[in-house]
C-alpha cells in the first residue's frame, strides 16, 4: 500500500553489456510535461556517444508522457522514429508506439545498447511529513572517499583488455587491415634490393587500401574470395595474348573508330574524344564489367544463400564487383605497362637509378588515383548493372545509360590528361563524385539495408 500521497516517477537508465550502469550521468528522469528523444544528436534529451553507439540513429526513439494522475503518477509510451536499425522492446521489434512498464528493456538496434525504463515511488509531502522534516536531522552525507575507493578497483579484464574484447576486436578495431599491413611491411623488408618485387608489393597494398575505403562506404558484406576472383578474372582477360582481349581490340579499335593515336599524330580535341570513347571507354569498361556479368549468371544457377553471396542482385553488388575488377585492371596496367615503360625510358636517358626512381614515383599516383579513375568508372557502371537486375522491366534503358556515361567519363579523363592538369583534376573530382553518389543511392535502394553494416550503424536520412 502506497497511500494516496504516493506517486510513481519514471526514469531511463543506460546499461552496459554486462548489466552495470555506466554512470549517474546516463540516468534520465522523465518529466510529465515533456517528451524525451533518444539518439546520437546533441539536441536529443537522452544523448548517446556517437563514437561508441554507431548503430544508434541520430534521432532513434522518443518516450512521451501518456497520462498523469495524483494517485498513480504518469505513464509513458515509447515510439520508434524511423530509425535505421529499429527499436526493440523486451526483445520484440517495436511497431508504432507501446506503453512502458517498470523493468521494460529498450534496445536501440538489434545489437545496440539497452535502456531500461524504471519507476520509483515518491512520497507526496503532507503536514505531518513537513513538521517531521523540520525536527528530524538530515542523514549524513555519503562518504566521498569510500565511493572513490570503490570506483578505483581494477578488474582482471581491465588489466588484460584483449581477453574481453571478443568479436569487437575484428568488427570494430580494424584487426584485418592491421594484420595485412604488418604482412605487407614484412614483405617490403624482404624484397629490399629487388625493385620490381617491392613495387608490386607496394602497389598491391595501396590498391587494397583504396578498395577497402570503397568497401566500407558500400557497407555490404561480400565474400573476399568473390571480390578477389573478380579482380583476377579481369587480370587474366587483359593478359597479353588473351583471345578475349584480341577480340575486343579488333571490334573497338579496328572495326569501330577507336584506334588510339600515336605520340607523333596530331588530331583535334573532338576526334581524340571520339577515339578515346570507343577505344578506351567502351572497350575497357566492358572488359571490367565481364566479371560482374559472370557473377550474375553464376548466381542465378545457385541455391540460396550462395546465390545472394556470389551473384548480383542489387546496385551494391555491382559496385563491389565492379570496383574489385577495376583493381585488377589497374594493377596489371600499372605494373605491367606504365611503370616498366617509364622505368626503361628514363633509365636509357639518365641511368638505371633514375629509371627505378621514376617508376616508383609513377606507381603511387597511378594506383591511388584509381579511386577517381578506373574504380570510379567501373563502380558507376556496376551500379547500373545491379539496378537493371533490381528493376528488370527497365533493364535495357538502365544499362545503356550506365555504360555510355561511364565510358564517357573514362574517355574524358584520358583526353584531359593530354591537355591540361587542372582539367584533369576537375574530371577526377567529378568521377569520384559520380561514384559516391551511386554508392549513397545504392545504400538507400538496398533490399538488405537493415543488415548492411554501413546503414545498420549509421542512419542516413
C-alpha positions as CSV (number, residue, x, y, z in Angstrom):
1,X,0.0,0.0,0.0
2,X,1.5,3.3,-1.1
3,X,-1.3,5.6,0.1
4,X,-2.9,8.5,-1.7
5,X,0.1,10.6,-1.2
6,X,2.5,8.4,-3.2
7,X,3.1,8.6,-6.9
8,X,5.3,6.9,-9.5
9,X,8.1,8.7,-11.2
10,X,9.8,7.2,-14.3
11,X,13.4,7.4,-15.5
12,X,15.6,5.9,-18.1
13,X,18.9,4.2,-17.3
14,X,21.5,3.2,-19.9
15,X,23.1,-0.1,-19.1
16,X,26.4,-1.7,-20.4
17,X,26.6,-5.1,-21.9
18,X,27.4,-6.8,-18.6
19,X,24.4,-5.1,-16.8
20,X,26.3,-2.5,-14.9
21,X,25.4,1.2,-15.3
22,X,27.9,3.4,-17.0
23,X,27.3,6.2,-14.5
24,X,24.8,8.6,-13.0
25,X,25.0,10.9,-15.9
26,X,23.2,8.3,-18.0
27,X,20.2,8.2,-15.8
28,X,17.5,10.5,-17.1
29,X,14.4,11.4,-15.1
30,X,11.2,11.7,-17.2
31,X,9.1,14.8,-16.9
32,X,5.3,14.6,-17.1
33,X,5.1,17.5,-19.5
34,X,8.0,16.8,-21.8
35,X,8.9,14.1,-24.3
36,X,12.4,12.6,-24.3
37,X,14.2,11.9,-27.6
38,X,16.9,9.2,-27.5
39,X,19.7,9.3,-30.1
40,X,23.2,10.5,-31.1
41,X,22.1,14.0,-32.0
42,X,23.4,16.5,-29.4
43,X,20.0,18.1,-29.5
44,X,18.3,15.0,-28.1
45,X,17.4,14.9,-24.4
46,X,19.0,11.4,-23.9
47,X,22.2,11.7,-25.9
48,X,24.4,8.6,-26.6
49,X,28.0,8.8,-27.6
50,X,28.3,8.9,-31.4
51,X,31.6,7.1,-31.4
52,X,30.6,4.2,-29.2
53,X,27.0,3.7,-30.4
54,X,27.2,3.9,-34.1
55,X,24.3,1.6,-34.5
56,X,22.0,4.2,-32.9
57,X,20.4,6.7,-35.2
58,X,20.7,10.5,-34.7
59,X,17.1,10.6,-33.5
60,X,16.3,6.9,-32.7
61,X,13.3,6.8,-30.4
62,X,11.1,9.0,-28.3
63,X,9.5,8.5,-24.9
64,X,6.3,10.5,-24.4
65,X,4.1,11.1,-21.4
66,X,0.7,9.5,-21.8
67,X,-1.4,10.3,-18.8
68,X,-1.0,11.6,-15.3
69,X,-2.9,11.3,-12.0
70,X,-2.2,12.3,-8.4
71,X,-2.7,8.6,-7.3
72,X,-0.6,6.7,-9.8
73,X,1.7,9.3,-11.3
74,X,2.4,9.4,-15.0
75,X,2.6,6.7,-17.6
76,X,4.8,6.8,-20.7
77,X,4.9,5.4,-24.2
78,X,7.9,4.6,-26.5
79,X,7.8,5.3,-30.2
80,X,10.4,4.5,-32.9
81,X,11.5,7.5,-35.0
82,X,12.0,5.6,-38.3
83,X,15.5,4.5,-37.1
84,X,17.7,2.6,-39.5
85,X,18.2,-0.4,-37.1
86,X,14.9,-0.4,-35.3
87,X,13.9,-0.2,-31.6
88,X,13.2,-3.3,-29.6
89,X,11.1,-3.6,-26.5
90,X,11.8,-6.6,-24.4
91,X,13.4,-8.3,-27.4
92,X,10.5,-7.6,-29.8
93,X,10.8,-5.1,-32.6
94,X,8.6,-2.1,-31.9
95,X,5.9,-1.3,-34.4
96,X,4.4,2.1,-33.8
97,X,4.1,3.0,-30.1
98,X,3.8,1.0,-27.0
99,X,3.2,1.8,-23.3
100,X,6.1,1.3,-21.0
101,X,6.1,-0.6,-17.7
102,X,8.7,-0.7,-14.9
103,X,11.5,-3.0,-15.9
104,X,11.0,-2.8,-19.6
105,X,14.2,-3.2,-21.7
106,X,14.5,-0.9,-24.7
107,X,17.2,-2.0,-27.1
108,X,18.4,0.6,-29.7
109,X,19.1,-1.6,-32.8
110,X,19.3,-5.3,-33.0
111,X,22.7,-5.4,-31.1
112,X,22.7,-1.9,-29.7
113,X,22.7,-0.6,-26.1
114,X,20.0,-1.4,-23.6
115,X,18.0,1.4,-21.9
116,X,15.8,0.3,-19.0
117,X,12.6,2.0,-18.0
118,X,12.3,2.1,-14.3
119,X,10.0,3.8,-11.8
120,X,10.3,4.9,-8.2
121,X,7.8,5.9,-5.5
122,X,7.9,9.5,-4.5
123,X,6.1,10.4,-1.3
124,X,3.9,13.5,-1.6
125,X,4.6,16.0,1.3
126,X,1.9,16.2,4.0
127,X,1.6,18.4,7.1
128,X,3.0,15.5,9.2
129,X,6.0,14.9,7.0
130,X,6.7,18.7,6.7
131,X,6.8,19.0,10.5
132,X,8.8,15.8,10.9
133,X,11.4,17.0,8.4
134,X,11.7,20.2,10.3
135,X,12.7,18.4,13.5
136,X,14.4,15.3,12.1
137,X,18.1,15.8,11.2
138,X,19.2,15.1,7.7
139,X,21.0,11.8,7.0
140,X,24.8,12.1,6.9
141,X,26.4,12.8,3.5
142,X,27.8,10.0,1.5
143,X,31.5,9.2,2.2
144,X,33.1,10.5,-0.9
145,X,36.4,8.8,-0.2
146,X,34.8,5.5,0.2
147,X,32.9,5.9,-3.1
148,X,36.1,6.9,-4.9
149,X,38.0,3.9,-3.4
150,X,35.3,1.6,-4.7
151,X,35.4,3.1,-8.2
152,X,39.2,2.7,-8.2
153,X,39.1,-1.0,-8.1
154,X,40.6,-2.7,-11.2
155,X,39.2,-5.9,-12.7
156,X,41.1,-8.6,-14.5
157,X,39.7,-7.7,-17.9
158,X,40.7,-4.1,-17.3
159,X,44.3,-5.2,-16.8
160,X,44.1,-7.5,-19.8
161,X,41.6,-5.9,-22.2
162,X,42.3,-8.3,-25.0
163,X,40.5,-11.1,-23.1
164,X,37.2,-9.2,-23.0
165,X,37.1,-7.5,-26.4
166,X,35.9,-10.7,-28.2
167,X,34.4,-10.2,-31.7
168,X,34.6,-6.4,-31.3
169,X,38.4,-6.7,-32.0
170,X,37.7,-7.8,-35.5
171,X,34.4,-5.9,-36.2
172,X,35.3,-2.5,-34.6
173,X,39.1,-2.3,-34.3
174,X,40.0,-2.9,-37.9
175,X,42.1,-6.0,-37.0
176,X,42.2,-7.5,-40.5
177,X,43.6,-4.3,-42.2
178,X,46.2,-4.1,-39.4
179,X,47.2,-7.7,-39.9
180,X,47.5,-7.2,-43.7
181,X,49.6,-4.1,-43.1
182,X,52.0,-6.0,-41.0
183,X,52.3,-8.7,-43.6
184,X,52.9,-6.2,-46.4
185,X,55.5,-4.4,-44.3
186,X,57.4,-7.6,-43.7
187,X,57.3,-8.4,-47.4
188,X,58.6,-5.0,-48.3
189,X,61.6,-5.5,-46.0
190,X,62.1,-8.9,-47.5
191,X,62.2,-7.5,-51.1
192,X,64.7,-4.7,-50.4
193,X,67.1,-4.7,-53.3
194,X,64.5,-6.1,-55.7
195,X,62.7,-3.0,-57.1
196,X,60.2,-4.9,-59.3
197,X,59.0,-7.1,-56.4
198,X,59.0,-4.2,-54.0
199,X,56.9,-2.1,-56.3
200,X,54.4,-5.0,-56.8
201,X,54.0,-5.3,-53.0
202,X,53.6,-1.5,-52.5
203,X,51.2,-1.3,-55.4
204,X,49.1,-4.2,-54.1
205,X,48.9,-2.7,-50.7
206,X,47.8,0.7,-51.9
207,X,45.2,-0.9,-54.2
208,X,43.9,-2.9,-51.2
209,X,43.7,0.2,-49.1
210,X,41.8,2.1,-51.8
211,X,39.4,-0.8,-52.3
212,X,38.9,-1.1,-48.6
213,X,37.8,2.5,-48.5
214,X,35.1,1.8,-51.2
215,X,34.1,-1.4,-49.4
216,X,33.4,0.4,-46.2
217,X,31.4,3.1,-47.9
218,X,29.3,0.5,-49.6
219,X,28.7,-1.2,-46.3
220,X,27.5,-4.6,-47.6
221,X,29.3,-7.8,-46.8
222,X,30.6,-9.8,-49.8
223,X,32.9,-12.8,-49.5
224,X,36.5,-11.8,-50.0
225,X,37.2,-14.6,-52.4
226,X,34.4,-13.5,-54.7
227,X,35.8,-10.0,-54.8
228,X,39.3,-11.3,-55.4
229,X,38.0,-13.5,-58.2
230,X,36.6,-10.5,-60.0
231,X,40.0,-8.8,-60.0
232,X,41.8,-12.0,-61.1
233,X,39.4,-12.6,-63.9
234,X,40.0,-9.1,-65.3
235,X,43.7,-9.6,-65.0
236,X,43.5,-12.8,-67.0
237,X,41.4,-11.2,-69.7
238,X,44.0,-8.4,-70.1
239,X,46.9,-10.7,-70.1
240,X,48.9,-10.5,-73.4
241,X,47.7,-12.9,-76.0
242,X,44.3,-13.3,-74.4
243,X,41.8,-14.2,-77.1
244,X,39.1,-12.1,-75.4
245,X,41.4,-9.1,-75.4
246,X,42.4,-9.6,-79.0
247,X,38.7,-9.8,-80.0
248,X,37.9,-6.6,-78.1
249,X,40.8,-4.8,-79.8
250,X,39.5,-5.8,-83.3
251,X,36.0,-4.8,-82.5
252,X,36.6,-1.5,-80.8
253,X,39.8,-0.3,-82.3
254,X,39.7,-1.7,-85.9
255,X,36.0,-2.0,-86.8
256,X,34.8,0.9,-84.6
257,X,36.7,4.3,-84.7
258,X,38.7,3.6,-81.5
259,X,42.2,3.4,-82.8
260,X,44.4,5.3,-80.3
261,X,46.7,8.0,-81.8
262,X,50.4,7.8,-81.7
263,X,52.5,10.4,-79.9
264,X,53.5,12.0,-83.3
265,X,50.0,12.1,-84.6
266,X,48.2,15.5,-84.3
267,X,44.4,15.4,-84.1
268,X,41.6,17.7,-82.9
269,X,40.1,17.5,-79.4
270,X,36.8,16.2,-80.8
271,X,38.4,13.4,-82.8
272,X,40.6,12.4,-79.8
273,X,37.5,12.3,-77.6
274,X,35.7,10.0,-80.1
275,X,38.7,7.7,-80.3
276,X,39.0,7.5,-76.6
277,X,35.3,6.9,-76.2
278,X,35.4,3.8,-78.4
279,X,39.0,2.6,-77.9
280,X,39.3,3.2,-74.2
281,X,35.9,3.9,-72.7
282,X,33.6,1.4,-74.3
283,X,36.2,-1.3,-74.7
284,X,37.8,-1.2,-71.2
285,X,34.6,-0.6,-69.3
286,X,33.0,-3.6,-71.0
287,X,36.1,-5.7,-70.1
288,X,35.9,-4.7,-66.5
289,X,32.1,-5.4,-66.5
290,X,32.6,-9.0,-67.6
291,X,33.2,-10.3,-64.0
292,X,30.0,-8.6,-62.9
293,X,28.0,-10.2,-65.7
294,X,29.7,-13.6,-64.9
295,X,28.8,-13.4,-61.2
296,X,25.2,-12.6,-62.1
297,X,24.9,-15.6,-64.4
298,X,26.6,-17.9,-61.9
299,X,24.4,-16.6,-59.1
300,X,21.2,-17.4,-61.0
301,X,22.1,-21.1,-61.1
302,X,23.0,-21.4,-57.4
303,X,20.7,-22.2,-54.5
304,X,20.2,-19.7,-51.6
305,X,22.2,-18.4,-49.7
306,X,25.1,-18.9,-52.2
307,X,23.2,-17.1,-55.0
308,X,22.9,-14.0,-52.8
309,X,26.5,-14.2,-51.7
310,X,28.1,-14.7,-55.1
311,X,25.6,-13.2,-57.5
312,X,24.4,-9.7,-58.4
313,X,21.0,-8.8,-57.1
314,X,21.2,-5.1,-56.3
315,X,23.4,-2.0,-57.1
316,X,25.7,-2.5,-54.1
317,X,26.7,-5.9,-55.5
318,X,27.5,-4.4,-58.9
319,X,29.6,-1.6,-57.3
320,X,31.6,-4.0,-55.1
321,X,32.4,-6.4,-58.0
322,X,33.0,-3.5,-60.5
323,X,35.5,-1.8,-58.3
324,X,37.2,-5.1,-57.5
325,X,37.5,-5.8,-61.2
326,X,39.0,-2.3,-61.6
327,X,41.7,-3.1,-59.0
328,X,42.9,-6.0,-61.1
329,X,42.8,-3.8,-64.2
330,X,44.8,-1.0,-62.6
331,X,47.4,-3.3,-61.1
332,X,48.1,-5.1,-64.4
333,X,48.1,-1.9,-66.4
334,X,50.3,-0.1,-64.0
335,X,52.8,-2.8,-63.0
336,X,52.8,-4.5,-66.5
337,X,52.8,-1.4,-68.8
338,X,53.2,2.1,-67.4
339,X,55.8,1.6,-64.7
340,X,58.1,-0.7,-66.8
341,X,57.8,1.7,-69.8
342,X,58.8,4.8,-67.9
343,X,61.5,2.9,-66.0
344,X,63.1,1.8,-69.2
345,X,62.8,5.2,-70.9
346,X,64.3,7.2,-68.0
347,X,67.0,4.5,-67.5
348,X,68.1,4.9,-71.1
349,X,68.2,8.7,-70.7
350,X,69.6,9.2,-67.1
351,X,70.7,5.8,-65.8
352,X,69.2,2.8,-64.0
353,X,68.8,4.5,-60.6
354,X,66.8,7.4,-62.1
355,X,64.7,4.9,-64.0
356,X,63.8,2.9,-60.9
357,X,63.0,6.2,-59.0
358,X,60.7,7.4,-61.8
359,X,58.9,4.0,-61.8
360,X,58.3,4.2,-58.1
361,X,57.1,7.8,-58.3
362,X,54.6,6.9,-61.0
363,X,53.3,3.8,-59.1
364,X,51.7,5.6,-56.2
365,X,49.6,8.2,-58.1
366,X,48.5,5.6,-60.7
367,X,47.1,3.2,-58.2
368,X,45.9,5.6,-55.5
369,X,44.2,7.7,-58.3
370,X,42.1,4.7,-59.3
371,X,39.5,5.7,-56.7
372,X,38.8,8.7,-59.1
373,X,39.7,6.7,-62.2
374,X,39.1,3.1,-63.1
375,X,37.4,2.2,-59.8
376,X,35.1,5.2,-60.3
377,X,34.0,4.3,-63.8
378,X,33.6,0.6,-63.1
379,X,31.8,1.1,-59.8
380,X,29.5,3.5,-61.5
381,X,28.7,1.0,-64.3
382,X,28.3,-1.7,-61.7
383,X,25.7,0.4,-60.0
384,X,23.6,0.4,-63.2
385,X,24.1,-3.3,-63.7
386,X,22.8,-4.0,-60.3
387,X,19.9,-1.5,-60.8
388,X,19.0,-3.3,-64.0
389,X,18.7,-6.6,-62.0
390,X,16.6,-4.8,-59.4
391,X,14.3,-3.3,-62.0
392,X,14.3,-5.8,-64.9
393,X,11.4,-4.0,-66.8
394,X,13.7,-1.1,-67.5
395,X,17.0,-3.0,-67.7
396,X,17.9,-2.1,-71.3
397,X,17.5,1.6,-70.7
398,X,19.3,1.5,-67.4
399,X,22.3,-0.5,-68.9
400,X,22.7,1.9,-71.9
401,X,22.7,5.0,-69.6
402,X,25.3,3.4,-67.3
403,X,27.5,2.0,-70.0
404,X,27.7,5.2,-72.1
405,X,28.1,7.6,-69.1
406,X,30.9,5.5,-67.5
407,X,32.6,5.2,-70.9
408,X,32.3,9.0,-71.5
409,X,33.9,9.8,-68.1
410,X,36.7,7.4,-68.9
411,X,37.3,9.0,-72.3
412,X,37.1,12.5,-70.8
413,X,39.8,11.6,-68.3
414,X,42.1,10.3,-70.9
415,X,41.6,13.3,-73.2
416,X,42.0,16.0,-70.5
417,X,45.2,14.2,-69.3
418,X,46.7,15.1,-72.7
419,X,45.7,18.7,-72.5
420,X,45.7,20.4,-69.0
421,X,46.4,19.2,-65.5
422,X,43.7,21.5,-64.0
423,X,41.0,19.9,-66.2
424,X,42.2,16.5,-65.2
425,X,41.6,17.5,-61.5
426,X,38.0,18.6,-62.5
427,X,37.3,15.4,-64.3
428,X,38.8,13.3,-61.5
429,X,36.7,15.0,-58.8
430,X,33.6,14.7,-61.0
431,X,34.2,10.9,-61.5
432,X,34.7,10.4,-57.8
433,X,31.5,12.4,-57.0
434,X,29.6,10.2,-59.5
435,X,30.8,7.0,-57.8
436,X,30.0,8.4,-54.3
437,X,26.5,9.4,-55.4
438,X,26.0,5.9,-56.8
439,X,27.1,4.3,-53.5
440,X,24.8,6.5,-51.4
441,X,21.8,5.8,-53.7
442,X,22.6,2.1,-53.8
443,X,22.7,2.0,-50.0
444,X,19.2,3.6,-49.9
445,X,17.9,1.2,-52.5
446,X,19.4,-1.9,-51.0
447,X,16.8,-4.6,-50.1
448,X,19.1,-5.7,-47.3
449,X,19.6,-2.2,-45.9
450,X,18.9,-3.2,-42.3
451,X,21.5,-5.9,-42.4
452,X,24.2,-3.9,-44.2
453,X,26.9,-2.7,-41.8
454,X,27.0,0.9,-43.1
455,X,23.3,1.6,-42.9
456,X,22.9,-0.6,-39.8
457,X,25.4,1.5,-37.9
458,X,24.7,5.0,-39.4
459,X,21.2,6.3,-40.0
460,X,21.3,8.2,-43.3
461,X,18.0,10.0,-43.9
